[in-house]
Amino acid sequence: MLIYNTTYQVTVDQARTFCVWLHEQYIPRAQESDEVRNPRMCHILSHRDADSECFSLQFEVESSARLHHWFKHVGSALNEEMLRIFGDAVTGFPTMMEVIE
């Protein structure tokens, strides 16, 4: 099992709107394909400053091939929409992690 995590840094004035958009738009649309599952959204507390807040959005995915397929058909369009709505108020970087228990 893999975890696809994206960490976002968001300006303080856009943080609430961004979280609502993730919850109401991004996550439901991301899950329509059944390739990413079990979303988890977290507020990152270790990176605080006066100008921004950080959030983590995680999904479970079976394989890197399924993630690539999802990104090509769904994720890239969602990222383009995010850029169109929030511009440079949001920056993010993805990380793929393997669960080892």
C-alpha positions, 0 to 999 in steps of 0.5 A, a space after each residue: 500500500 502506498 500513501 500519496 501525500 501532498 503538502 500545501 503551504 497556503 497564505 493565511 487569508 486563503 487558508 479557510 477557503 482552500 480547506 473548504 475547496 479541498 473538502 467540497 471539490 477536490 477530494 470528492 472529484 479525486 475519488 470518483 475514479 476509485 484509484 485513490 482512497 481514504 483521504 486524510 486531511 491534516 493541519 501541519 503544526 510544525 511549520 507555522 509562521 505569521 503569513 501562511 499555514 500548512 496542510 497535508 492531503 493524503 490518499 491511499 493508492 495500490 501502486 505507482 502505476 495506478 497513481 500515474 493513471 489517476 494523475 494523468 486523468 484526474 489529478 492534473 486537471 484538479 491541480 490546474 483548477 487549483 492554480 486557476 482559483 488560488 494562483 500563487 496563494 497555494 504552493 504544494 509538493 507531492 510525496 509518495 510513501 510506502 506503508 511498512 508495518 
